[in-house]
């Protein structure tokens, strides 16, 4: 359980995190979303007691992180997979962390096997691929078998197989009753992995709810309707208060009316429908819509397209 | 993987007592870090070779000039200091190692991983300084005595040698390890303050090598008064068997030399607790 109350961080003139309050509950994978520079990494650092909040507080299991004794047994985190001494082997890296928290040496080999790094454990980290580094970071987070796990962009550098492994693994960790808090800019992956989302923009909370509720709230949900006499149907729909736009192939995109009401209306008007299909916004579309006003760095030039706009790491 | 263990979530005692109880584990962790990178071995090896090898080489050079018009005699030569003078080269390696022990954590980002594992910044720094200091002291003492005996063996060919029982000699040689310890901890403390490798090395070398040169051109009473207390001067006094007229006693010199390292460490402790990682 992670709880932030009025969490604020100011760097000089910049308010990186601004009065953030949210809860991350156990038993779920909670996605942490926000555009570049939204304050996600700063928030993660404050959770781990690395950066001191300017105001407000954040606790893990009811205590500030820095008051947790031997914290790796309670909280595991991966902030930056490249944060390893390049001349040190993966095994020595994990061993040093284990010793500092009285975690038995045998657990080091256990987590190495768990992430599939046993074969390269004695190699110096300099020779690790991006994906191997990411796995080492995940191994370090799991070292103390903690009830709370934080991951900042854990999918970076992983191949599709690795991504799938992480997704299933995180879901299994949450299934065991752990708190799993994950930031990622891969929205499609987040949609598959997370049950809950915390969305921030410019350091402020935009949404903290279930993924389903988050997507439902998006105005990007509509009903696609095809009708040979589309013009007449459009008039009837608009008369009933729906808003209608034309898709490129002539289909109507209707919002403001349920599919059942649209079907009934078509029947009452004596029109034949060739398609009546509810379209749900993707997590990415919902995210783009809600954070549109909170993007710190817009890409210039190209017309806005949700599939092209970069939703980079923050 | 085990499921959640509720007992783990129980609050425990924190603060100084808990830190003390955690010290052995954190020190063990720092020892693992130290011995798992090759640069530690390389730098220590350079320090040993510099101390013993240069000491023997200098002794050899001195011995070869015996009998020349301005050659060394028993009256002008300090055979003990001559044989351990390699320490003045070894200190550069040890100082850099002290810097790297701390700065490499910041340059690689490991500092955050370490601080997440050990939330008490003071405990982490204390464990680092203790482990590094212990290694340097042991290696430094062994090197100093090895350099002394090697040097005396060379000098004995011209009957210029001294022994540990001569006045001040045992103390001077035994100070060799302490000297390297102080320089190493000075580097470690400076790195804790500056956090960057280049900056900390510049500050360290500036204190040890450049400062004496800057003081030299000052008007006469100041120049001498100030330079008496500079790290390079008090370090030299610490390693000299017989106190020269007007210089500090070995104890005074040692304490002032140590005070530089202590000041840097105190600065590092204060700043590490105030700053974000």
Boltz contact constraints between the chains, C-beta under 6 A:
constraints:
  - contact:
      token1: [A, 48]
      token2: [B, 116]
      max_distance: 6.0
  - contact:
      token1: [A, 49]
      token2: [B, 119]
      max_distance: 6.0
  - contact:
      token1: [A, 50]
      token2: [B, 112]
      max_distance: 6.0
  - contact:
      token1: [A, 50]
      token2: [B, 115]
      max_distance: 6.0
  - contact:
      token1: [A, 50]
      token2: [B, 277]
      max_distance: 6.0
  - contact:
      token1: [A, 51]
      token2: [B, 276]
      max_distance: 6.0
  - contact:
      token1: [A, 61]
      token2: [B, 9]
      max_distance: 6.0
  - contact:
      token1: [A, 66]
      token2: [B, 119]
      max_distance: 6.0
  - contact:
      token1: [A, 67]
      token2: [B, 14]
      max_distance: 6.0
  - contact:
      token1: [A, 69]
      token2: [B, 12]
      max_distance: 6.0
  - contact:
      token1: [A, 69]
      token2: [B, 14]
      max_distance: 6.0
  - contact:
      token1: [A, 69]
      token2: [B, 18]
      max_distance: 6.0
  - contact:
      token1: [A, 71]
      token2: [B, 119]
      max_distance: 6.0
  - contact:
      token1: [A, 72]
      token2: [B, 117]
      max_distance: 6.0
  - contact:
      token1: [A, 73]
      token2: [B, 8]
      max_distance: 6.0
  - contact:
      token1: [A, 77]
      token2: [B, 116]
      max_distance: 6.0
  - contact:
      token1: [A, 79]
      token2: [B, 112]
      max_distance: 6.0
  - contact:
      token1: [A, 80]
      token2: [B, 109]
      max_distance: 6.0
  - contact:
      token1: [A, 83]
      token2: [B, 109]
      max_distance: 6.0
  - contact:
      token1: [A, 83]
      token2: [B, 110]
      max_distance: 6.0
  - contact:
      token1: [A, 83]
      token2: [B, 113]
      max_distance: 6.0
  - contact:
      token1: [A, 85]
      token2: [B, 37]
      max_distance: 6.0
  - contact:
      token1: [A, 85]
      token2: [B, 108]
      max_distance: 6.0
  - contact:
      token1: [A, 85]
      token2: [B, 110]
      max_distance: 6.0
  - contact:
      token1: [A, 87]
      token2: [B, 37]
      max_distance: 6.0
  - contact:
      token1: [A, 87]
      token2: [B, 38]
      max_distance: 6.0
  - contact:
      token1: [A, 88]
      token2: [B, 36]
      max_distance: 6.0
  - contact:
      token1: [A, 88]
      token2: [B, 37]
      max_distance: 6.0
  - contact:
      token1: [A, 92]
      token2: [B, 36]
      max_distance: 6.0
  - contact:
      token1: [A, 95]
      token2: [B, 32]
      max_distance: 6.0
  - contact:
      token1: [A, 96]
      token2: [B, 29]
      max_distance: 6.0
  - contact:
      token1: [A, 96]
      token2: [B, 32]
      max_distance: 6.0
  - contact:
      token1: [A, 96]
      token2: [B, 33]
      max_distance: 6.0
  - contact:
      token1: [A, 97]
      token2: [B, 117]
      max_distance: 6.0
  - contact:
      token1: [A, 99]
      token2: [B, 25]
      max_distance: 6.0
  - contact:
      token1: [A, 99]
      token2: [B, 28]
      max_distance: 6.0
  - contact:
      token1: [A, 99]
      token2: [B, 29]
      max_distance: 6.0
  - contact:
      token1: [A, 99]
      token2: [B, 32]
      max_distance: 6.0
  - contact:
      token1: [A, 100]
      token2: [B, 25]
      max_distance: 6.0
  - contact:
      token1: [A, 100]
      token2: [B, 26]
      max_distance: 6.0
  - contact:
      token1: [A, 100]
      token2: [B, 29]
      max_distance: 6.0
  - contact:
      token1: [A, 100]
      token2: [B, 117]
      max_distance: 6.0
  - contact:
      token1: [A, 100]
      token2: [B, 118]
      max_distance: 6.0
  - contact:
      token1: [A, 101]
      token2: [B, 117]
      max_distance: 6.0
  - contact:
      token1: [A, 102]
      token2: [B, 25]
      max_distance: 6.0
  - contact:
      token1: [A, 145]
      token2: [B, 2]
      max_distance: 6.0
  - contact:
      token1: [A, 147]
      token2: [B, 4]
      max_distance: 6.0
  - contact:
      token1: [A, 176]
      token2: [B, 3]
      max_distance: 6.0
  - contact:
      token1: [A, 177]
      token2: [B, 4]
      max_distance: 6.0
